[in-house]
């Protein structure tokens, strides 16, 4: 039963595209951020989150976009951490326009995103910060996650797509052991309390659109 408070999302269809942070199948016992938001607002969540995916990895977000439904009100894309750690393409540079680089894949995706949903409430969420001692700060190409976050922010801004920066504005203190123990035990995936901790930030962002 959702709150009597009237939300813009109340009664709306909210499509979420993402990775394991969104995918229920990744950790069935974990209550996700969108579960808390659904309970509060009464929105219908259409979940297109798939573990280990991103803008350039495995089944890309662009490929998934080809099969998302049109009958939705809000669409949010939440990902990028797998592109940093698992992706085989270099980050590239702003202005790249092909799928050969991360910047280019972003550019191609955001154009297709707008083309498919030109009258809907579109939004993008950056990856959460992550920290695992065995991984360190850099991927195999010497790139950092904050470079990928900046690429998402820069390219989304180019197309005027609203963005929530959960990397630097999410209050996720991933190098603090007490925080990790309470909210993100593996240094990457929030537990149920972790999703509870940050879901209001995403809800406030979506409600502001």
C-alpha positions in Angstrom: 0.0 0.0 0.0 1.6 3.3 -1.0 1.6 6.5 0.9 -1.3 9.0 0.6 1.3 11.5 -0.4 0.8 12.4 -4.0 3.8 11.7 -6.1 4.3 12.5 -9.8 5.2 8.8 -10.2 1.9 7.6 -8.6 0.0 5.4 -11.1 2.7 5.9 -13.7 4.7 3.2 -15.6 8.4 3.5 -14.8 10.8 1.7 -17.1 14.3 1.1 -15.6 17.2 -0.1 -17.7 20.4 -1.2 -15.8 22.8 -3.8 -14.5 22.9 -5.9 -11.3 22.1 -2.9 -9.1 18.7 -3.0 -10.8 18.3 -6.6 -11.8 16.2 -8.7 -9.3 17.7 -11.9 -10.6 21.2 -11.0 -9.5 20.4 -11.1 -5.8 16.8 -12.3 -5.2 16.9 -11.6 -1.4 18.0 -8.0 -1.9 15.2 -5.4 -1.8 16.2 -2.8 -4.5 15.9 0.9 -4.7 13.0 0.7 -7.1 11.1 -1.6 -4.7 11.2 1.1 -2.1 10.1 3.7 -4.6 7.3 1.5 -5.9 6.0 1.0 -2.4 6.0 4.8 -1.7 4.5 6.0 -5.0 2.4 3.1 -6.3 4.1 3.3 -9.7 4.4 0.3 -12.0 8.0 -0.7 -12.3 9.0 -2.3 -15.6 12.4 -3.8 -14.9 14.9 -4.2 -17.7 18.0 -4.6 -15.5 20.4 -7.4 -16.4 23.6 -8.3 -14.5 27.0 -7.6 -16.1 25.6 -5.4 -18.8 26.1 -1.8 -19.8 26.5 0.6 -22.7 29.3 -1.6 -24.3 29.2 -5.0 -22.5 27.4 -8.3 -23.4 23.9 -7.4 -24.4 24.3 -3.6 -24.6 21.7 -1.1 -23.4 21.2 -0.1 -27.0 20.3 -3.7 -27.9 17.9 -3.8 -25.0 16.4 -0.5 -26.0 15.2 -2.2 -29.2 12.8 -4.4 -27.2 11.6 -2.0 -24.5 7.8 -1.2 -24.5 6.5 2.2 -25.8 3.7 2.3 -23.3 5.6 3.9 -20.4 5.8 7.3 -18.7 9.3 7.5 -17.2 12.5 5.8 -18.5 15.7 5.7 -16.5 19.1 4.3 -17.5 21.3 3.4 -14.5 24.6 1.9 -15.4 28.2 2.2 -16.5 30.2 0.3 -13.8 30.5 -2.8 -16.0 31.8 -0.8 -18.9 34.6 0.4 -16.7 35.5 -3.0 -15.2 34.3 -5.5 -17.8 34.2 -3.6 -21.1 36.7 -4.3 -23.8 36.4 -0.9 -25.5 38.5 2.1 -24.6 36.8 5.2 -23.1 37.7 7.3 -26.2 36.9 11.0 -26.2 34.0 13.4 -26.3 32.7 13.7 -29.9 33.2 10.0 -30.8 30.2 8.9 -32.8 30.6 5.1 -33.3 30.3 2.1 -31.0 34.1 1.7 -31.0 34.6 3.6 -27.8 32.6 4.2 -24.6 32.0 7.8 -25.5 30.9 6.8 -28.9 28.5 4.1 -27.5 27.0 6.7 -25.2 26.5 9.1 -28.1 24.8 6.4 -30.2 22.6 5.2 -27.3 21.4 8.7 -26.2 20.4 9.6 -29.8 18.4 6.3 -30.1 17.0 6.8 -26.6 15.5 10.2 -27.6 14.4 9.0 -30.9 12.4 6.2 -29.3 10.9 8.2 -26.5 10.9 11.9 -27.6 7.8 12.8 -25.5 8.6 10.8 -22.3 10.4 11.7 -19.1 13.9 10.5 -19.8 16.7 10.3 -17.2 20.2 8.9 -16.6 21.8 7.8 -13.3 25.6 7.5 -13.1 27.2 4.4 -11.6 27.6 4.2 -7.8 31.2 4.4 -6.5 32.8 1.0 -5.9 35.9 -0.2 -4.0 37.5 -3.6 -3.8 41.0 -4.0 -2.6 41.8 -6.7 -5.1 40.7 -4.4 -8.0 42.2 -1.1 -7.1 41.3 2.2 -8.8 42.2 1.4 -12.4 40.9 -1.0 -15.0 43.1 -3.0 -17.4 43.5 0.1 -19.6 44.6 2.4 -16.8 41.2 4.2 -16.7 39.2 5.1 -13.6 35.5 4.9 -12.8 35.2 8.6 -12.4 36.4 9.0 -16.0 33.4 6.9 -17.1 31.1 8.9 -14.9 32.3 12.1 -16.4 31.8 10.7 -19.9 28.2 9.8 -19.0 27.6 13.3 -17.6 29.2 15.1 -20.5 27.3 13.1 -23.2 23.9 13.3 -21.4 24.4 17.0 -21.1 25.1 17.3 -24.8 21.6 15.9 -25.5 19.8 17.6 -22.6 18.9 14.4 -20.8 18.4 15.0 -17.0 21.1 13.2 -14.9 21.5 12.2 -11.3 25.2 11.9 -10.2 25.1 9.1 -7.7 28.9 8.7 -7.9 29.7 12.0 -6.3 26.4 13.1 -4.8 25.0 9.8 -3.5 26.6 9.8 -0.1 28.2 6.4 -0.8 31.4 6.3 1.3 32.8 3.1 -0.2 36.3 3.5 1.4 34.9 3.6 4.9 34.8 0.1 6.4 31.8 0.8 8.6 29.8 2.1 5.7 30.8 -0.9 3.6 29.8 -3.4 6.3 26.4 -1.8 6.8 25.4 -1.0 3.2 27.6 -2.6 0.6 29.4 -5.7 1.9 31.2 -6.7 -1.3 32.2 -3.1 -2.2 30.0 -3.0 -5.2 26.4 -4.3 -4.7 24.3 -2.5 -2.0 22.3 -4.8 0.3 18.7 -4.1 1.1 19.7 -1.5 3.7 22.0 0.1 1.1 19.2 0.4 -1.3 17.0 1.8 1.4 19.8 4.3 2.2 20.0 5.8 -1.2 16.5 5.3 -2.8 15.2 8.6 -1.6 17.9 10.5 -3.6 16.7 8.7 -6.8 13.0 9.3 -6.0 13.6 13.0 -5.4 15.4 13.2 -8.7 12.7 11.4 -10.7 10.0 13.5 -8.9 11.9 16.7 -10.1 11.6 15.9 -13.8 
